[in-house]
Amino acid sequence: MPVVITAQTDFPVFAGKVKSISRKDHFIQVQTENAFMRISAYSPTVVRIRITLAEPKDDFSYAVIQSPAAALKEVSDNRDSLLLATDSLNIVVYKNPLRVAFRTLHGETISEDQPGLPVSWLGTAVTCYKKLFPDEKFLGLGEKTGNLNKRGGSYENWNSDVPAYAINFDPLYQSIPFFIGIHDRVTYGIFLDNSFRTKFNFGASTDEKFSSFSAANGEMDYYFFGSPTVAGIIRDYTWLTGRMPMPPVWSLGYQQCRWSYFPESEVMGIAQKFRDRQIPCDVIYLDIDYMDKYKIFTWDQERFPQPKAMIDKLKGMGFHVVTIVDPGIKVEKGYFAYDEGVANDYFAKYPDGSNYIGSVWPGRCHFPDFTKDAVRKWWGASFNRLVDPGVEGYWNDMNEPSAWGQKHTRHHSI
């Protein structure tokens, strides 16, 4: 796992001047006055930059499924800079202070660290500053408010349940630290692989000289995508992090979803109205009210006394059923998911080893520790309680885990 930084300081720590450069099996290692940087090529258009205060150790990623597989050639090495190249990109490592620039093989600058603002640490937070080009546009970060072009905005990734949010509210439900930059007829992508709270500043500063991305702790660990097209960048990003299987054909049709249809008679009434009015519809969703007091993998026996019979009727009418999934496990002895989770040590913990508690729909809850293989298998097997009655799809509420009562921030720079 990434190294967690614990040292505190009121002044920024910069990587500083390069002291040595060495070639390892699958990467180039650069040691500076205060830090270490590793550069590795996963493909000719995908390059990883990993910068740490302590010498980095072997790590793993929750997101990346590939390994370095491309040649990283040393073109030149002089007093001021080191020039590396793949079959598609040039990577310039400036030595005093350490900075990185990405260029096309024809010498066009795609992206580069901002002169005068190299990678730095302030307390535990680490930030990378990039030069901001006059016509640069920014796309990405997933579910965010504001314009498609996020130039001039600042954003934060911290999964949050934010009902009825305004057009300038941030953060929201999802955390997708990937964006695409476009300028001067060139494109690039950056994926920040850090699971701490992350922030992205796309020129929301007084001088409009730089953009930046940062993490509250851990490493400056990012992947640079240098394909010349947006389609190529997306192809490379999904290659690096994994592609989902193709969805079933029925999921591409119209889906009826709202909060919330209950009891069973209302669900069936809605389905019948669609058919009576000849409105095409392939899917009906059941929100949190199908559950017994919002406990996952249960059914409310008064509202939905015979879920299999209801789903069979809906199937006969041409509907597929999707249920919502909330992975907060209610703290309640006698509830199978709670009892099994406690007995098998499946829940996320505080540093003292006690189970973390947060409030979501069921009330006070524990949360499965999905970093454990045994927990993932248990969670998957628990879905049989929904699969057996005939449920065919699952809606992961709020891109959880997320808990109520957290501090939210707003920004007004869009």
KEPA-68104 format. One record per residue (C-alpha): x, y, z; chain; residue in one letter; residue number from 1. Coordinates in nm, 3 decimals. Layout:
% KEPA-68104
{rec {X,Y,Z},"A","A",NUM}
...
% end
This chain:
% KEPA-68104
{rec {0.000,0.000,0.000},"A","M",1}
{rec {0.115,0.363,-0.039},"A","P",2}
{rec {0.325,0.509,0.239},"A","V",3}
{rec {0.128,0.731,0.478},"A","V",4}
{rec {0.309,1.052,0.574},"A","I",5}
{rec {0.286,1.154,0.939},"A","T",6}
{rec {0.535,1.441,0.963},"A","A",7}
{rec {0.384,1.788,1.008},"A","Q",8}
{rec {0.534,2.118,0.901},"A","T",9}
{rec {0.414,2.475,0.849},"A","D",10}
{rec {0.634,2.520,0.545},"A","F",11}
{rec {0.623,2.338,0.210},"A","P",12}
{rec {0.879,2.071,0.134},"A","V",13}
{rec {0.987,2.057,-0.230},"A","F",14}
{rec {1.143,1.760,-0.403},"A","A",15}
{rec {1.451,1.973,-0.471},"A","G",16}
{rec {1.752,1.917,-0.691},"A","K",17}
{rec {1.823,1.581,-0.854},"A","V",18}
{rec {2.111,1.395,-0.689},"A","K",19}
{rec {2.117,1.065,-0.878},"A","S",20}
{rec {1.941,0.867,-1.151},"A","I",21}
{rec {1.939,0.488,-1.177},"A","S",22}
{rec {1.767,0.231,-1.396},"A","R",23}
{rec {1.582,-0.055,-1.230},"A","K",24}
{rec {1.403,-0.354,-1.382},"A","D",25}
{rec {1.084,-0.176,-1.487},"A","H",26}
{rec {1.141,0.189,-1.401},"A","F",27}
{rec {1.379,0.480,-1.383},"A","I",28}
{rec {1.445,0.601,-1.027},"A","Q",29}
{rec {1.538,0.962,-0.959},"A","V",30}
{rec {1.662,1.064,-0.615},"A","Q",31}
{rec {1.648,1.430,-0.516},"A","T",32}
{rec {1.746,1.628,-0.210},"A","E",33}
{rec {1.416,1.547,-0.039},"A","N",34}
{rec {1.233,1.285,-0.241},"A","A",35}
{rec {1.230,0.994,-0.482},"A","F",36}
{rec {1.060,0.965,-0.820},"A","M",37}
{rec {0.994,0.652,-1.023},"A","R",38}
{rec {0.899,0.664,-1.390},"A","I",39}
{rec {0.762,0.357,-1.566},"A","S",40}
{rec {0.588,0.295,-1.896},"A","A",41}
{rec {0.278,0.074,-1.901},"A","Y",42}
{rec {0.235,0.122,-2.274},"A","S",43}
{rec {0.385,0.363,-2.529},"A","P",44}
{rec {0.111,0.614,-2.438},"A","T",45}
{rec {0.068,0.542,-2.064},"A","V",46}
{rec {0.341,0.656,-1.824},"A","V",47}
{rec {0.335,0.635,-1.446},"A","R",48}
{rec {0.491,0.904,-1.225},"A","I",49}
{rec {0.533,0.810,-0.859},"A","R",50}
{rec {0.689,1.064,-0.619},"A","I",51}
{rec {0.747,1.001,-0.247},"A","T",52}
{rec {0.941,1.151,0.042},"A","L",53}
{rec {1.080,0.813,0.146},"A","A",54}
{rec {1.221,0.560,-0.098},"A","E",55}
{rec {0.912,0.387,-0.241},"A","P",56}
{rec {0.848,0.020,-0.181},"A","K",57}
{rec {0.650,-0.232,-0.381},"A","D",58}
{rec {0.285,-0.130,-0.380},"A","D",59}
{rec {-0.054,-0.229,-0.511},"A","F",60}
{rec {-0.351,-0.042,-0.645},"A","S",61}
{rec {-0.724,-0.084,-0.592},"A","Y",62}
{rec {-0.780,0.053,-0.943},"A","A",63}
{rec {-0.496,-0.048,-1.176},"A","V",64}
{rec {-0.497,-0.397,-1.324},"A","I",65}
{rec {-0.200,-0.368,-1.563},"A","Q",66}
{rec {0.177,-0.375,-1.511},"A","S",67}
{rec {0.465,-0.188,-1.677},"A","P",68}
{rec {0.507,-0.343,-2.020},"A","A",69}
{rec {0.667,-0.085,-2.253},"A","A",70}
{rec {1.024,0.017,-2.319},"A","A",71}
{rec {1.141,0.343,-2.160},"A","L",72}
{rec {1.448,0.453,-2.352},"A","K",73}
{rec {1.711,0.697,-2.233},"A","E",74}
{rec {1.773,0.943,-2.517},"A","V",75}
{rec {2.009,1.188,-2.348},"A","S",76}
{rec {2.137,1.289,-2.006},"A","D",77}
{rec {2.306,1.619,-1.939},"A","N",78}
{rec {2.358,1.862,-1.652},"A","R",79}
{rec {2.012,2.020,-1.680},"A","D",80}
{rec {1.780,1.741,-1.790},"A","S",81}
{rec {1.722,1.376,-1.867},"A","L",82}
{rec {1.529,1.289,-2.183},"A","L",83}
{rec {1.337,0.961,-2.187},"A","L",84}
{rec {1.116,0.825,-2.462},"A","A",85}
{rec {0.860,0.560,-2.545},"A","T",86}
{rec {0.751,0.481,-2.899},"A","D",87}
{rec {0.493,0.763,-2.868},"A","S",88}
{rec {0.612,1.014,-2.608},"A","L",89}
{rec {0.910,1.211,-2.488},"A","N",90}
{rec {0.948,1.262,-2.113},"A","I",91}
{rec {1.180,1.540,-1.996},"A","V",92}
{rec {1.306,1.529,-1.636},"A","V",93}
{rec {1.444,1.868,-1.533},"A","Y",94}
{rec {1.706,1.841,-1.261},"A","K",95}
{rec {1.714,2.171,-1.072},"A","N",96}
{rec {1.456,2.158,-0.930},"A","P",97}
{rec {1.288,1.830,-1.023},"A","L",98}
{rec {1.014,1.885,-1.280},"A","R",99}
{rec {0.857,1.665,-1.548},"A","V",100}
{rec {0.738,1.756,-1.898},"A","A",101}
{rec {0.559,1.540,-2.154},"A","F",102}
{rec {0.606,1.612,-2.522},"A","R",103}
{rec {0.515,1.460,-2.854},"A","T",104}
{rec {0.789,1.297,-3.058},"A","L",105}
{rec {0.784,1.619,-3.268},"A","H",106}
{rec {0.865,1.831,-2.963},"A","G",107}
{rec {0.518,1.978,-2.888},"A","E",108}
{rec {0.455,2.023,-2.515},"A","T",109}
{rec {0.155,1.823,-2.402},"A","I",110}
{rec {0.181,1.884,-2.028},"A","S",111}
{rec {0.452,2.001,-1.790},"A","E",112}
{rec {0.507,2.087,-1.426},"A","D",113}
{rec {0.473,2.457,-1.356},"A","Q",114}
{rec {0.813,2.633,-1.337},"A","P",115}
{rec {0.864,2.762,-0.984},"A","G",116}
{rec {0.604,2.522,-0.838},"A","L",117}
{rec {0.744,2.170,-0.839},"A","P",118}
{rec {0.576,1.884,-0.655},"A","V",119}
{rec {0.561,1.975,-0.286},"A","S",120}
{rec {0.430,1.865,0.051},"A","W",121}
{rec {0.257,2.084,0.308},"A","L",122}
{rec {0.211,1.880,0.620},"A","G",123}
{rec {0.087,1.546,0.491},"A","T",124}
{rec {-0.074,1.688,0.175},"A","A",125}
{rec {0.108,1.646,-0.155},"A","V",126}
{rec {0.041,1.859,-0.465},"A","T",127}
{rec {0.147,1.853,-0.829},"A","C",128}
{rec {0.125,2.184,-1.019},"A","Y",129}
{rec {0.095,2.188,-1.397},"A","K",130}
{rec {0.145,2.477,-1.639},"A","K",131}
{rec {-0.189,2.617,-1.755},"A","L",132}
{rec {-0.210,2.686,-2.127},"A","F",133}
{rec {-0.417,2.986,-2.246},"A","P",134}
{rec {-0.672,2.779,-2.436},"A","D",135}
{rec {-0.663,2.471,-2.211},"A","E",136}
{rec {-0.991,2.295,-2.139},"A","K",137}
{rec {-1.059,2.026,-1.880},"A","F",138}
{rec {-1.308,1.738,-1.900},"A","L",139}
{rec {-1.381,1.460,-1.656},"A","G",140}
{rec {-1.398,1.376,-1.282},"A","L",141}
{rec {-1.726,1.189,-1.333},"A","G",142}
{rec {-2.033,1.305,-1.143},"A","E",143}
{rec {-1.965,1.676,-1.085},"A","K",144}
{rec {-2.179,1.986,-1.118},"A","T",145}
{rec {-2.110,2.278,-1.351},"A","G",146}
{rec {-2.004,2.306,-1.710},"A","N",147}
{rec {-1.867,2.029,-1.928},"A","L",148}
{rec {-1.546,2.234,-1.951},"A","N",149}
{rec {-1.426,2.261,-1.591},"A","K",150}
{rec {-1.170,2.533,-1.660},"A","R",151}
{rec {-1.175,2.783,-1.373},"A","G",152}
{rec {-1.330,2.541,-1.124},"A","G",153}
{rec {-1.198,2.354,-0.824},"A","S",154}
{rec {-1.330,2.016,-0.715},"A","Y",155}
{rec {-1.294,1.765,-0.437},"A","E",156}
{rec {-1.336,1.387,-0.423},"A","N",157}
{rec {-1.496,1.265,-0.101},"A","W",158}
{rec {-1.799,1.037,-0.137},"A","N",159}
{rec {-2.097,1.226,0.005},"A","S",160}
{rec {-2.474,1.184,0.017},"A","D",161}
{rec {-2.603,1.522,-0.102},"A","V",162}
{rec {-2.977,1.521,-0.177},"A","P",163}
{rec {-3.119,1.820,-0.367},"A","A",164}
{rec {-2.775,1.966,-0.435},"A","Y",165}
{rec {-2.732,2.300,-0.609},"A","A",166}
{rec {-2.547,2.350,-0.936},"A","I",167}
{rec {-2.231,2.460,-0.753},"A","N",168}
{rec {-2.219,2.193,-0.480},"A","F",169}
{rec {-1.909,1.980,-0.432},"A","D",170}
{rec {-1.821,1.707,-0.339},"A","P",171}
{rec {-2.094,1.470,-0.455},"A","L",172}
{rec {-2.147,1.097,-0.461},"A","Y",173}
{rec {-1.865,0.964,-0.676},"A","Q",174}
{rec {-1.487,0.985,-0.663},"A","S",175}
{rec {-1.329,0.949,-1.007},"A","I",176}
{rec {-0.985,1.117,-1.006},"A","P",177}
{rec {-0.942,1.112,-1.385},"A","F",178}
{rec {-0.956,1.405,-1.625},"A","F",179}
{rec {-0.866,1.500,-1.981},"A","I",180}
{rec {-0.689,1.819,-2.086},"A","G",181}
{rec {-0.710,1.972,-2.435},"A","I",182}
{rec {-0.503,2.262,-2.573},"A","H",183}
{rec {-0.316,2.369,-2.887},"A","D",184}
{rec {-0.457,2.072,-3.081},"A","R",185}
{rec {-0.307,1.823,-2.832},"A","V",186}
{rec {-0.478,1.608,-2.570},"A","T",187}
{rec {-0.371,1.423,-2.258},"A","Y",188}
{rec {-0.523,1.248,-1.959},"A","G",189}
{rec {-0.424,1.215,-1.593},"A","I",190}
{rec {-0.543,0.957,-1.340},"A","F",191}
{rec {-0.442,1.031,-0.978},"A","L",192}
{rec {-0.420,0.693,-0.805},"A","D",193}
{rec {-0.458,0.793,-0.442},"A","N",194}
{rec {-0.742,0.681,-0.213},"A","S",195}
{rec {-0.716,0.974,0.029},"A","F",196}
{rec {-0.928,1.288,-0.012},"A","R",197}
{rec {-0.818,1.447,-0.340},"A","T",198}
{rec {-0.857,1.794,-0.489},"A","K",199}
{rec {-0.838,1.928,-0.844},"A","F",200}
{rec {-0.783,2.293,-0.932},"A","N",201}
{rec {-0.834,2.371,-1.300},"A","F",202}
{rec {-0.707,2.727,-1.299},"A","G",203}
{rec {-0.919,2.859,-1.012},"A","A",204}
{rec {-0.646,3.101,-0.909},"A","S",205}
{rec {-0.587,3.473,-0.940},"A","T",206}
{rec {-0.312,3.456,-1.200},"A","D",207}
{rec {-0.437,3.160,-1.413},"A","E",208}
{rec {-0.084,3.029,-1.449},"A","K",209}
{rec {-0.129,2.676,-1.321},"A","F",210}
{rec {-0.363,2.387,-1.257},"A","S",211}
{rec {-0.302,2.137,-0.981},"A","S",212}
{rec {-0.411,1.811,-0.823},"A","F",213}
{rec {-0.342,1.701,-0.467},"A","S",214}
{rec {-0.408,1.438,-0.203},"A","A",215}
{rec {-0.447,1.482,0.172},"A","A",216}
{rec {-0.189,1.210,0.240},"A","N",217}
{rec {-0.002,0.928,0.072},"A","G",218}
{rec {0.194,0.948,-0.252},"A","E",219}
{rec {0.190,1.166,-0.560},"A","M",220}
{rec {0.111,0.874,-0.785},"A","D",221}
{rec {-0.041,0.949,-1.123},"A","Y",222}
{rec {-0.070,0.800,-1.471},"A","Y",223}
{rec {-0.022,1.020,-1.774},"A","F",224}
{rec {-0.209,0.931,-2.093},"A","F",225}
{rec {-0.052,1.071,-2.408},"A","G",226}
{rec {-0.270,0.937,-2.688},"A","S",227}
{rec {-0.333,1.208,-2.950},"A","P",228}
{rec {-0.712,1.164,-2.936},"A","T",229}
{rec {-0.977,1.171,-2.665},"A","V",230}
{rec {-1.099,0.830,-2.780},"A","A",231}
{rec {-0.745,0.694,-2.743},"A","G",232}
{rec {-0.711,0.837,-2.393},"A","I",233}
{rec {-1.038,0.677,-2.282},"A","I",234}
{rec {-0.929,0.350,-2.441},"A","R",235}
{rec {-0.600,0.361,-2.249},"A","D",236}
{rec {-0.765,0.460,-1.921},"A","Y",237}
{rec {-1.014,0.175,-1.936},"A","T",238}
{rec {-0.736,-0.064,-2.038},"A","W",239}
{rec {-0.536,0.042,-1.732},"A","L",240}
{rec {-0.819,0.028,-1.479},"A","T",241}
{rec {-1.044,-0.239,-1.631},"A","G",242}
{rec {-1.350,-0.254,-1.851},"A","R",243}
{rec {-1.688,-0.373,-1.731},"A","M",244}
{rec {-1.862,-0.656,-1.916},"A","P",245}
{rec {-2.111,-0.552,-2.179},"A","M",246}
{rec {-2.450,-0.484,-2.015},"A","P",247}
{rec {-2.754,-0.696,-2.103},"A","P",248}
{rec {-2.958,-0.568,-2.396},"A","V",249}
{rec {-3.261,-0.503,-2.175},"A","W",250}
{rec {-3.062,-0.250,-1.969},"A","S",251}
{rec {-3.034,-0.025,-2.276},"A","L",252}
{rec {-3.410,0.035,-2.285},"A","G",253}
{rec {-3.616,0.282,-2.083},"A","Y",254}
{rec {-3.593,0.227,-1.706},"A","Q",255}
{rec {-3.848,0.362,-1.458},"A","Q",256}
{rec {-3.686,0.474,-1.134},"A","C",257}
{rec {-3.781,0.709,-0.854},"A","R",258}
{rec {-3.790,0.729,-0.477},"A","W",259}
{rec {-3.996,0.519,-0.417},"A","S",260}
{rec {-4.268,0.269,-0.518},"A","Y",261}
{rec {-4.435,0.073,-0.237},"A","F",262}
{rec {-4.622,-0.140,-0.152},"A","P",263}
{rec {-4.645,-0.417,-0.411},"A","E",264}
{rec {-4.981,-0.290,-0.534},"A","S",265}
{rec {-4.829,0.044,-0.635},"A","E",266}
{rec {-4.545,-0.127,-0.822},"A","V",267}
{rec {-4.788,-0.342,-1.014},"A","M",268}
{rec {-5.012,-0.044,-1.081},"A","G",269}
{rec {-4.724,0.156,-1.230},"A","I",270}
{rec {-4.625,-0.139,-1.448},"A","A",271}
{rec {-4.981,-0.180,-1.574},"A","Q",272}
{rec {-5.010,0.190,-1.663},"A","K",273}
{rec {-4.700,0.164,-1.880},"A","F",274}
{rec {-4.852,-0.126,-2.067},"A","R",275}
{rec {-5.200,0.029,-2.091},"A","D",276}
{rec {-5.055,0.350,-2.238},"A","R",277}
{rec {-4.815,0.155,-2.462},"A","Q",278}
{rec {-4.510,0.336,-2.324},"A","I",279}
{rec {-4.201,0.120,-2.384},"A","P",280}
{rec {-4.033,0.031,-2.053},"A","C",281}
{rec {-3.801,-0.257,-1.974},"A","D",282}
{rec {-3.701,-0.202,-1.610},"A","V",283}
{rec {-3.867,-0.105,-1.282},"A","I",284}
{rec {-3.655,-0.008,-0.982},"A","Y",285}
{rec {-3.728,-0.071,-0.617},"A","L",286}
{rec {-3.577,0.192,-0.389},"A","D",287}
{rec {-3.500,0.159,-0.017},"A","I",288}
{rec {-3.860,0.100,0.088},"A","D",289}
{rec {-3.865,-0.258,-0.036},"A","Y",290}
{rec {-3.635,-0.351,0.253},"A","M",291}
{rec {-3.720,-0.435,0.614},"A","D",292}
{rec {-3.628,-0.110,0.792},"A","K",293}
{rec {-3.372,-0.038,0.518},"A","Y",294}
{rec {-3.161,-0.346,0.598},"A","K",295}
{rec {-2.984,-0.476,0.289},"A","I",296}
{rec {-3.073,-0.827,0.161},"A","F",297}
{rec {-3.413,-0.821,0.333},"A","T",298}
{rec {-3.772,-0.767,0.219},"A","W",299}
{rec {-4.045,-0.579,0.405},"A","D",300}
{rec {-4.294,-0.855,0.468},"A","Q",301}
{rec {-4.592,-0.619,0.489},"A","E",302}
{rec {-4.517,-0.415,0.177},"A","R",303}
{rec {-4.375,-0.703,-0.028},"A","F",304}
{rec {-4.499,-1.030,0.126},"A","P",305}
{rec {-4.425,-1.243,-0.184},"A","Q",306}
{rec {-4.136,-1.088,-0.377},"A","P",307}
{rec {-4.084,-1.385,-0.608},"A","K",308}
{rec {-4.449,-1.396,-0.710},"A","A",309}
{rec {-4.448,-1.020,-0.775},"A","M",310}
{rec {-4.128,-1.036,-0.982},"A","I",311}
{rec {-4.266,-1.331,-1.179},"A","D",312}
{rec {-4.574,-1.124,-1.266},"A","K",313}
{rec {-4.356,-0.832,-1.373},"A","L",314}
{rec {-4.147,-1.062,-1.590},"A","K",315}
{rec {-4.465,-1.187,-1.751},"A","G",316}
{rec {-4.542,-0.826,-1.841},"A","M",317}
{rec {-4.194,-0.778,-1.990},"A","G",318}
{rec {-4.029,-0.599,-1.695},"A","F",319}
{rec {-3.694,-0.666,-1.534},"A","H",320}
{rec {-3.647,-0.567,-1.168},"A","V",321}
{rec {-3.355,-0.374,-1.019},"A","V",322}
{rec {-3.319,-0.316,-0.644},"A","T",323}
{rec {-3.113,-0.057,-0.465},"A","I",324}
{rec {-2.812,-0.167,-0.259},"A","V",325}
{rec {-2.694,0.018,0.053},"A","D",326}
{rec {-2.383,-0.141,0.208},"A","P",327}
{rec {-2.433,0.009,0.554},"A","G",328}
{rec {-2.503,-0.292,0.779},"A","I",329}
{rec {-2.742,-0.205,1.063},"A","K",330}
{rec {-2.602,-0.267,1.411},"A","V",331}
{rec {-2.868,-0.510,1.525},"A","E",332}
{rec {-2.815,-0.848,1.687},"A","K",333}
{rec {-3.021,-1.113,1.514},"A","G",334}
{rec {-2.986,-0.949,1.171},"A","Y",335}
{rec {-2.796,-1.207,0.968},"A","F",336}
{rec {-2.562,-0.962,0.790},"A","A",337}
{rec {-2.462,-0.797,1.118},"A","Y",338}
{rec {-2.414,-1.126,1.300},"A","D",339}
{rec {-2.208,-1.279,1.020},"A","E",340}
{rec {-2.001,-0.965,0.977},"A","G",341}
{rec {-1.913,-0.943,1.345},"A","V",342}
{rec {-1.845,-1.316,1.379},"A","A",343}
{rec {-1.610,-1.320,1.080},"A","N",344}
{rec {-1.444,-0.980,1.134},"A","D",345}
{rec {-1.575,-0.842,0.804},"A","Y",346}
{rec {-1.621,-0.475,0.895},"A","F",347}
{rec {-1.402,-0.168,0.852},"A","A",348}
{rec {-1.236,-0.056,1.172},"A","K",349}
{rec {-1.114,0.240,1.370},"A","Y",350}
{rec {-0.738,0.250,1.440},"A","P",351}
{rec {-0.798,0.087,1.780},"A","D",352}
{rec {-0.949,-0.220,1.613},"A","G",353}
{rec {-1.314,-0.155,1.699},"A","S",354}
{rec {-1.569,-0.157,1.419},"A","N",355}
{rec {-1.631,0.179,1.251},"A","Y",356}
{rec {-1.985,0.314,1.300},"A","I",357}
{rec {-2.163,0.561,1.073},"A","G",358}
{rec {-2.523,0.658,1.015},"A","S",359}
{rec {-2.707,0.585,0.691},"A","V",360}
{rec {-3.065,0.475,0.612},"A","W",361}
{rec {-3.089,0.184,0.860},"A","P",362}
{rec {-2.947,0.399,1.142},"A","G",363}
{rec {-2.616,0.320,1.313},"A","R",364}
{rec {-2.422,0.093,1.079},"A","C",365}
{rec {-2.100,-0.094,1.025},"A","H",366}
{rec {-1.947,-0.109,0.676},"A","F",367}
{rec {-1.795,-0.413,0.502},"A","P",368}
{rec {-1.419,-0.391,0.449},"A","D",369}
{rec {-1.416,-0.461,0.077},"A","F",370}
{rec {-1.034,-0.462,0.069},"A","T",371}
{rec {-1.054,-0.818,0.204},"A","K",372}
{rec {-1.110,-1.098,-0.043},"A","D",373}
{rec {-1.320,-1.295,0.207},"A","A",374}
{rec {-1.550,-0.996,0.253},"A","V",375}
{rec {-1.601,-0.955,-0.121},"A","R",376}
{rec {-1.692,-1.322,-0.153},"A","K",377}
{rec {-1.933,-1.300,0.141},"A","W",378}
{rec {-2.092,-0.989,-0.001},"A","W",379}
{rec {-2.135,-1.150,-0.341},"A","G",380}
{rec {-2.289,-1.465,-0.194},"A","A",381}
{rec {-2.535,-1.255,0.009},"A","S",382}
{rec {-2.692,-1.132,-0.315},"A","F",383}
{rec {-2.855,-1.474,-0.351},"A","N",384}
{rec {-3.125,-1.339,-0.119},"A","R",385}
{rec {-3.219,-1.105,-0.403},"A","L",386}
{rec {-3.122,-1.324,-0.699},"A","V",387}
{rec {-3.336,-1.617,-0.587},"A","D",388}
{rec {-3.665,-1.420,-0.605},"A","P",389}
{rec {-3.564,-1.300,-0.952},"A","G",390}
{rec {-3.392,-0.962,-0.914},"A","V",391}
{rec {-3.165,-0.907,-1.217},"A","E",392}
{rec {-2.990,-0.577,-1.151},"A","G",393}
{rec {-2.848,-0.376,-0.861},"A","Y",394}
{rec {-2.826,-0.003,-0.803},"A","W",395}
{rec {-2.534,0.090,-0.578},"A","N",396}
{rec {-2.680,0.382,-0.383},"A","D",397}
{rec {-2.465,0.696,-0.360},"A","M",398}
{rec {-2.161,0.515,-0.498},"A","N",399}
{rec {-2.108,0.410,-0.139},"A","E",400}
{rec {-1.948,0.380,0.108},"A","P",401}
{rec {-2.079,0.714,0.225},"A","S",402}
{rec {-2.206,0.821,0.567},"A","A",403}
{rec {-2.420,1.106,0.693},"A","W",404}
{rec {-2.302,1.389,0.915},"A","G",405}
{rec {-1.979,1.466,0.730},"A","Q",406}
{rec {-1.859,1.817,0.661},"A","K",407}
{rec {-1.947,1.930,0.307},"A","H",408}
{rec {-1.789,2.214,0.114},"A","T",409}
{rec {-1.928,2.440,-0.154},"A","R",410}
{rec {-1.740,2.627,-0.423},"A","H",411}
{rec {-1.853,2.922,-0.629},"A","H",412}
{rec {-1.587,2.928,-0.898},"A","S",413}
{rec {-1.782,2.765,-1.179},"A","I",414}
% end
